[in-house]
Amino acid sequence: MKLIVGLGNPGPEYEQTPHNMGFLALDQIAAELGVTISNRRHKAVTATAKLAGHNVLLAKPETFMNLSGHSVRDLVREQVERSQDAGEFDVARDLVVVYDELAFPLGVIRIKPDGSSAGHNGVQSVIDAVGEKFIRVRIGIQPEHPVTSGKRYVLTPWKKKELATVGEMIDRAGEAVKAILEEGVNAAMNKFNRRDEAAEGKGM
């Protein structure tokens, strides 16, 4: 079983904000797979499905962003216990976390196999819970013009002119998750990271 976690904040007031790109991406994946993320377990809403030949558990923690790790820790523990007879659940290989990244321009997606949180509180909570070695799909949300408060920006709904790009990014995040499962993280990084580096006109 692969555990695919999207980070965000529960509640309609946060639904269409930059900080909820992880939730939005998982909802899109679920819609394409014909499932609804609505079962409650371990402080998250979840759904099971099959993606790229793998059994997957899609999960959206309801702990609010900064405490995401509380839910992820328990979800991982459940997968470890369930997989003992069928091969060990490996966090570094089998946990994929999808989330917003303020350091990257809107329109950019990067895949990363490990590392620090880069100041993202939700990711830091996950790191505190399970360690640094898990696969990340980072969705760029950086605004076109500088903002005075990053915290206010990530919790402010998208502008109408941004929605088309947001929709494209959600679709591409789903493609990135599928590529990770089908081809492995290194091949997926080559496919997505290099394309976006070229678009930005610079390297990592």
Protein Blocks (a to p, Z undefined) as FASTA:
>chain_A
ZZddddddedjklmmgfklmmmmmmmmmmmmnopacfbaeehiacddddeehiacddddd
fkbjklmmmmmmmmmmmmmmmmmmnopadfklmpccddddfkbcghiacddfbdcekopa
klmmmmmmnojbdcdddddfbdfbdcfblklmmmgccdfklmmmmmmmmmmmmmmmmmmm
mnojklmmmmmmmmmmmmnopaZZ
